[in-house]
Amino acid sequence: MSRATGPVVEARGVSRRFGTFTAVDDVTMHVEPGEVVGLLGANGAGKTTLMRMLLGLLPTSAGAARMLGGPPNRARRKRLGYVPQNLGLYTDMTLTENLEFVAGSYGTPVPALPDEIAGYARTLVGAMPLGAQRQAAFCAALSHAPEAVLLDEPTSGVDALARARLWDTIREQSDAGVGVLVTTHYMQEAQQCDRLLLMSHGRLVAQGSEADVVGDTRACAVRTDDWAAAFSALNAARLPVILDGRAVRVADVDLDDVRATLARAGLEADVEAVPATIEERMLVLARAAG
Ligand SMILES: Nc1ncnc2c1ncn2[C@@H]1O[C@H](COP(=O)(O)OP(=O)(O)OP(=O)(O)O)[C@@H](O)[C@H]1O
């Protein structure tokens, strides 16, 4: 079967309501073959719901989801790979049994195990460490050489080494022409994507490269020995403050507001305007959309 040339997945004005609640609100987006698109947003922003509609696992309330040039159907869905947040593996079956099951349902050969998880072949998936389970879920999702993979927080809860390995796999896939849509909460991972989509309260609020998304948003970097008290004071003043290690930063707020808040709390600090990060831009957009 020939590979898709247009978008591998696409949403055209897609919305999803649950009762009166709108989880996804008029989203238009697409993923091209060979690109890694990062889908970012706070918990509950609508990322999983959008993915499930793109996969045809959940009907849209309005608009159209498309995959590989047509509406979602069984034949097209077989050309996609999906790693859901809960991994979609049978925890009471061994790793090999899981892969045999997947191979059987796609009619493809059982994939070879990557070296890092080969030792778990006869282990029940539920007894494997989370990083190894995630790698196994990747292996299962890629076993039928899909043209697109949709990964819902694929590296959540795994250590840095396992995360780097999973990202190597993602890159190998995109280099081979596979379109990848990946949700993540890790900003270092967002920076590895070719393009970003930011969702907030069900809406797509920004998209493009990291530079496009951040735009000219600035942040205040607060330098003080008393970082804990500074964080508390700025937070109590309901400013969009982020604590990154011991660095206190406030997104998109007037420097004088920050200085005045700290002075009222009796704190001495250096306050400087710096370019915002993606995370800070997300915070600003989430507050505007909320
Ligand atoms: N079946 C459902 N019935 C009712 N509400 C739902 C249902 N599925 C999702 N929601 C709601 O829709 C909103 C979006 O959920 P979704 O899981 O898509 O968010 P998310 O961005 O993937 O969040 P997370 O990062 O926590 O996975 C949430 O408020 C959620 O509670």
Ligand as a Chemical Component Dictionary entry (heavy atoms), coordinates in Angstrom:
data_LIG
# 
_chem_comp.id                   LIG 
_chem_comp.type                 NON-POLYMER 
_chem_comp.pdbx_formal_charge   0 
_chem_comp.three_letter_code    LIG 
# 
loop_
_chem_comp_atom.comp_id 
_chem_comp_atom.atom_id 
_chem_comp_atom.alt_atom_id 
_chem_comp_atom.type_symbol 
_chem_comp_atom.charge 
_chem_comp_atom.model_Cartn_x 
_chem_comp_atom.model_Cartn_y 
_chem_comp_atom.model_Cartn_z 
_chem_comp_atom.pdbx_ordinal 
LIG N1  N1  N 0 -15.501 10.813 28.968 1  
LIG C1  C1  C 0 -15.490 12.000 29.532 2  
LIG N2  N2  N 0 -16.578 12.494 30.174 3  
LIG C2  C2  C 0 -16.560 13.705 30.736 4  
LIG N3  N3  N 0 -15.504 14.553 30.730 5  
LIG C3  C3  C 0 -14.402 14.125 30.114 6  
LIG C4  C4  C 0 -14.322 12.837 29.497 7  
LIG N4  N4  N 0 -13.076 12.706 28.947 8  
LIG C5  C5  C 0 -12.420 13.844 29.233 9  
LIG N5  N5  N 0 -13.214 14.688 29.922 10 
LIG C6  C6  C 0 -12.853 16.024 30.394 11 
LIG O1  O1  O 0 -12.356 16.751 29.295 12 
LIG C7  C7  C 0 -11.283 17.595 29.697 13 
LIG C8  C8  C 0 -10.079 17.303 28.827 14 
LIG O2  O2  O 0 -9.565  16.027 29.202 15 
LIG P1  P1  P 0 -8.285  15.421 28.472 16 
LIG O3  O3  O 0 -8.032  14.090 29.095 17 
LIG O4  O4  O 0 -8.477  15.466 27.007 18 
LIG O5  O5  O 0 -7.162  16.464 28.897 19 
LIG P2  P2  P 0 -5.597  16.362 28.736 20 
LIG O6  O6  O 0 -5.134  17.656 28.171 21 
LIG O7  O7  O 0 -5.244  15.120 27.979 22 
LIG O8  O8  O 0 -5.115  16.243 30.253 23 
LIG P3  P3  P 0 -3.902  15.378 30.884 24 
LIG O9  O9  O 0 -2.653  16.135 30.601 25 
LIG O10 O10 O 0 -4.268  15.369 32.338 26 
LIG O11 O11 O 0 -3.949  14.031 30.264 27 
LIG C9  C9  C 0 -11.048 17.316 31.180 28 
LIG O12 O12 O 0 -11.715 18.325 31.926 29 
LIG C10 C10 C 0 -11.705 15.974 31.394 30 
LIG O13 O13 O 0 -12.170 15.840 32.715 31 
# 
loop_
_chem_comp_bond.comp_id 
_chem_comp_bond.atom_id_1 
_chem_comp_bond.atom_id_2 
_chem_comp_bond.value_order 
_chem_comp_bond.pdbx_ordinal 
LIG N1  C1  SING 1  
LIG C1  N2  SING 2  
LIG C1  C4  DOUB 3  
LIG N2  C2  DOUB 4  
LIG C2  N3  SING 5  
LIG N3  C3  DOUB 6  
LIG C3  C4  SING 7  
LIG C3  N5  SING 8  
LIG C4  N4  SING 9  
LIG N4  C5  DOUB 10 
LIG C5  N5  SING 11 
LIG N5  C6  SING 12 
LIG C6  O1  SING 13 
LIG C6  C10 SING 14 
LIG O1  C7  SING 15 
LIG C7  C8  SING 16 
LIG C7  C9  SING 17 
LIG C8  O2  SING 18 
LIG O2  P1  SING 19 
LIG P1  O3  DOUB 20 
LIG P1  O4  SING 21 
LIG P1  O5  SING 22 
LIG O5  P2  SING 23 
LIG P2  O6  DOUB 24 
LIG P2  O7  SING 25 
LIG P2  O8  SING 26 
LIG O8  P3  SING 27 
LIG P3  O9  DOUB 28 
LIG P3  O10 SING 29 
LIG P3  O11 SING 30 
LIG C9  O12 SING 31 
LIG C9  C10 SING 32 
LIG C10 O13 SING 33 
# 
